[in-house]
Amino acid sequence: MNVETAPDTAHRCGLVALLGRPNVGKSTLQNALVGFRVSIVSPKPQTTRHRILGIATKPGVQILFVDTPGMHADAKRAINRQLNRAARGAIDEVDVLIHVIEAGRWNDEDERVWQALKAAGKPVLLAMNKVDAIKNRELLLPFIASVTQDRDYAAVLLVSARRSDGLQQLEREIVSRLPEAPPVYGEDEITDRSERFLAAELVREQLMRQLGQELPYSCTVEIEQFGDREDGVAEIGAVIWVERTGQKAIVIGAAGSRLKEVGTAARLAMERLFERRVFLKLWVRVRENWSDDEAALKRFGYEG
């Protein structure tokens, strides 16, 4: 990341929340701003289920980016209500808010997010993401005018998280609004999440990527075993929980083929992130309707 030093000699440090409806690229943007892959990503909406802290440290400034679940209107099940609470809770805890939208598209869910951010009384930056997908940039001008006409954003930025375009200007706008404060974390830290948590997320990322449209939302991952052997290999045991018996067979696949593919991809991702070899064991178990069970959500680590 190329964060510019604050314009004065005082050190700046603060929390910055990335908020928006599902599938606008908040996690990809956070990863690009931090310079490390701290949040999992997939083409499917609502991949992010937790608030994830990403730490970007440069001389004179430390930015604490909070990635949040997508705020959405359809919250009939307990897990959807929990995800909305997690996102809304971040609004009150940070110094700067970034409203992430998809360039060229504004819908009712975007409007609901704006209304929630406006009510906070904090600086709100508008990040129009995925501008690389717009072939004719001239079409963006009337869109920008329409979105900003009655909405008092502190700044409007055109970015492509996937290509890291426009991020330096976004970073400058953020830094200028951070409070003067010493750094909270060490310069080598990139998140406050444990390796145990990140291991579960990396398994779930593969479920989101490799399974069909609906099934990944019926899956969650729980780490039962995590430790380092004498030879330095991290030994990890993870349970993939599904909601119905029929889903278990799909996740396992013919002769265990799907589970093996998920495990191999997750293990390689863990080895890159943890910088050591990993021995990963996976099991698939059934807990009926866990996503609509408040006790199960608490057990699986879904915070409000």
C-alpha positions in Angstrom: 0.0 0.0 0.0 1.2 3.5 -0.7 -0.2 5.6 2.1 1.3 9.1 2.1 2.6 10.4 5.4 0.3 12.9 7.2 0.9 16.5 6.1 2.2 17.5 9.5 4.5 15.9 12.0 1.8 14.5 14.2 1.1 10.8 14.0 -2.4 9.9 12.8 -4.2 6.7 13.6 -7.9 5.8 13.4 -10.6 3.3 12.5 -12.1 3.4 9.0 -15.2 1.2 8.1 -16.0 -0.1 4.7 -19.7 -0.4 4.3 -22.1 -1.1 1.5 -24.7 -3.6 0.1 -23.5 -7.1 -0.7 -21.1 -7.8 -3.6 -19.8 -4.3 -4.2 -16.2 -5.3 -3.5 -15.6 -4.2 0.1 -13.3 -7.1 1.0 -11.3 -6.8 -2.3 -10.9 -3.1 -1.5 -9.8 -3.7 2.0 -7.2 -6.2 0.9 -5.9 -3.8 -1.7 -5.6 -0.9 0.8 -3.9 -3.1 3.4 -1.6 -4.8 0.9 -2.3 -8.2 2.2 -5.2 -10.7 1.8 -6.8 -10.5 5.2 -10.5 -10.9 4.0 -11.7 -13.8 2.0 -13.3 -13.0 -1.4 -15.5 -14.8 -3.9 -17.9 -13.8 -6.7 -20.9 -14.6 -4.5 -22.6 -11.9 -2.4 -22.5 -12.1 1.4 -19.1 -13.9 1.4 -18.1 -11.7 4.4 -19.8 -12.7 7.6 -17.7 -11.0 10.2 -16.1 -7.7 10.8 -12.5 -8.1 9.8 -9.7 -5.6 10.9 -7.0 -4.9 8.4 -4.0 -2.8 9.5 -2.1 -0.6 7.2 1.0 1.0 8.7 3.3 3.6 7.1 5.6 6.4 8.6 3.3 8.8 10.3 0.1 7.0 9.9 -1.7 3.8 10.8 -5.1 3.1 9.3 -7.3 0.4 10.8 -9.7 -0.7 8.1 -12.8 -2.5 9.2 -14.4 -4.8 6.5 -18.1 -5.5 7.2 -20.8 -7.8 6.0 -23.0 -6.4 3.2 -26.0 -4.5 4.6 -29.1 -6.0 3.0 -32.9 -5.7 3.2 -33.8 -9.4 3.2 -33.0 -10.4 6.8 -35.5 -13.2 7.5 -33.1 -15.6 9.0 -31.1 -15.1 12.2 -27.8 -15.1 10.4 -28.9 -12.3 8.1 -30.1 -10.2 11.0 -26.8 -10.9 12.7 -24.8 -9.8 9.7 -26.8 -6.5 9.5 -26.1 -5.9 13.2 -22.4 -6.5 12.7 -22.3 -4.0 9.9 -24.4 -1.3 11.7 -22.4 -1.8 14.9 -19.2 -0.7 13.1 -20.7 2.7 12.2 -20.6 3.9 15.8 -17.0 2.6 16.5 -15.0 4.3 13.7 -13.6 7.7 12.8 -14.3 7.7 9.0 -16.9 5.9 7.0 -16.5 4.7 3.4 -19.6 4.0 1.5 -18.6 1.5 -1.2 -20.9 1.2 -4.2 -20.7 -0.3 -7.7 -19.9 2.3 -10.3 -22.9 2.9 -12.5 -25.4 1.2 -10.2 -27.5 2.6 -7.3 -30.4 0.7 -5.8 -32.6 0.8 -2.7 -30.1 -1.1 -0.6 -27.4 1.5 -1.5 -29.9 4.2 -0.3 -30.5 2.4 3.0 -26.7 2.2 3.6 -26.4 6.0 2.9 -29.3 6.8 5.3 -27.6 4.8 8.0 -24.2 6.5 7.4 -25.7 10.0 7.2 -27.3 9.6 10.6 -23.9 8.8 12.2 -22.7 12.4 11.8 -19.2 11.4 10.7 -17.3 12.0 7.5 -18.5 9.7 4.7 -16.4 9.1 1.7 -18.1 7.6 -1.4 -15.9 5.0 -3.2 -17.3 4.0 -6.6 -15.7 0.7 -7.1 -15.4 -1.5 -10.3 -14.8 1.5 -12.6 -12.7 -0.7 -14.8 -15.9 -2.5 -15.8 -17.3 0.8 -17.3 -16.3 0.9 -21.0 -17.4 4.5 -21.6 -16.2 6.7 -18.7 -18.4 9.5 -19.9 -21.4 7.6 -18.8 -20.1 8.0 -15.2 -20.5 11.8 -15.2 -24.4 11.8 -15.1 -24.3 8.9 -12.6 -22.0 10.8 -10.3 -24.2 13.9 -10.5 -27.3 11.9 -9.8 -25.8 10.1 -6.8 -24.3 13.2 -5.2 -27.0 15.7 -5.9 -28.8 15.3 -2.6 -26.2 13.4 -0.6 -23.5 15.3 1.3 -20.5 13.0 0.8 -17.2 14.4 2.1 -15.4 13.2 -1.1 -16.2 11.1 -4.1 -13.5 8.7 -5.4 -13.5 6.5 -8.5 -11.6 3.2 -7.7 -10.9 -0.2 -9.0 -10.0 -2.5 -6.0 -9.2 -5.3 -8.4 -6.6 -3.2 -10.3 -5.6 -1.0 -7.3 -6.6 2.1 -9.3 -7.5 5.3 -7.5 -6.4 4.0 -4.1 -3.7 6.7 -3.4 -6.3 9.5 -3.7 -8.7 7.5 -1.4 -5.9 7.0 1.1 -5.1 10.8 1.1 -8.8 11.6 1.8 -8.8 9.1 4.7 -5.5 10.2 6.3 -6.6 13.9 6.3 -9.6 13.0 8.4 -7.9 10.7 11.0 -7.3 11.9 14.5 -3.8 12.6 15.9 -3.0 9.4 17.8 -0.1 7.0 18.3 -0.2 3.6 16.5 -2.3 0.9 18.1 -0.6 -2.1 16.6 3.0 -3.1 15.7 4.3 -2.2 12.2 4.3 -5.9 11.1 0.8 -6.7 12.2 -1.9 -6.9 9.4 -5.0 -8.0 11.4 -6.1 -8.7 15.0 -7.7 -12.0 14.0 -6.0 -15.2 15.1 -4.7 -17.8 12.8 -7.4 -20.1 14.0 -10.1 -17.7 12.8 -8.3 -17.1 9.5 -8.0 -20.9 8.9 -11.8 -21.3 9.2 -12.3 -18.4 6.8 -10.0 -19.9 4.2 -11.9 -23.2 4.3 -15.2 -21.3 4.0 -13.8 -19.3 1.1 -13.3 -22.5 -0.9 -16.8 -23.6 -0.1 -18.1 -20.3 -1.5 -16.0 -20.6 -4.6 -16.4 -24.3 -5.4 -20.0 -25.1 -4.5 -23.3 -24.1 -6.2 -25.2 -20.8 -5.8 -27.2 -21.6 -2.7 -25.3 -24.4 -0.8 -22.4 -22.2 0.5 -24.8 -20.2 2.5 -25.8 -23.3 4.4 -22.2 -24.0 5.4 -20.1 -22.7 8.2 -16.7 -23.8 9.5 -15.5 -24.6 13.0 -11.9 -25.2 14.0 -11.7 -28.1 16.4 -7.9 -28.5 16.5 -5.1 -26.1 15.9 -1.5 -26.6 17.0 2.1 -26.7 15.8 3.9 -30.1 15.7 7.6 -30.4 16.7 8.5 -30.4 13.1 7.0 -26.9 12.7 3.9 -28.1 10.7 0.6 -26.5 11.7 -1.9 -29.3 12.3 -5.5 -28.1 11.8 -8.7 -30.0 12.1 -11.9 -28.3 10.8 -15.6 -29.2 10.7 -17.8 -28.0 7.9 -21.3 -27.7 9.2 -24.3 -28.0 6.9 -28.0 -27.8 7.6 -29.3 -31.0 5.9 -28.1 -34.5 5.4 -28.4 -34.2 1.6 -26.0 -31.2 1.7 -23.4 -33.3 3.4 -23.1 -35.7 0.4 -22.7 -32.7 -2.0 -19.9 -31.2 0.0 -18.1 -34.5 0.3 -18.6 -35.3 -3.4 -18.1 -38.6 -5.3 -15.6 -40.7 -3.4 -14.6 -37.6 -1.4 -13.5 -35.6 -4.4 -15.1 -32.3 -3.6 -13.9 -32.3 0.0 -10.4 -33.1 -1.2 -10.5 -30.2 -3.6 -11.7 -27.8 -0.9 -9.1 -29.0 1.5 -6.2 -28.8 -0.9 -7.0 -25.2 -2.0 -7.6 -24.1 1.6 -4.3 -25.7 2.8 -2.3 -24.0 0.1 -3.9 -20.7 1.0 -3.1 -21.3 4.7 0.5 -22.1 3.9 0.9 -18.8 2.0 -0.7 -16.8 4.8 0.9 -18.6 7.8 4.3 -19.0 6.1 4.7 -22.6 7.2 3.5 -26.1 6.1 0.0 -27.1 7.1 -1.6 -30.5 7.7 -5.4 -30.0 7.3 -8.1 -32.5 8.2 -11.7 -31.8 7.2 -15.0 -33.4 8.4 -18.6 -32.6 7.3 -21.4 -32.7 9.9 -25.0 -31.8 10.1 -26.7 -29.3 12.4 -30.3 -28.7 11.3 -31.0 -25.1 10.4 -28.0 -23.7 12.2 -28.3 -20.4 10.3 -31.6 -19.6 12.0 -30.5 -20.8 15.5 -29.2 -18.0 17.7 -27.4 -20.5 20.0 -25.7 -22.1 17.1 -24.6 -18.7 15.7 -23.1 -17.8 19.0 -21.2 -21.1 19.1 -19.9 -20.6 15.6 -18.6 -17.1 16.4 -21.1 -14.8 14.8 -21.0 -11.6 16.7 -23.8 -9.1 16.8 
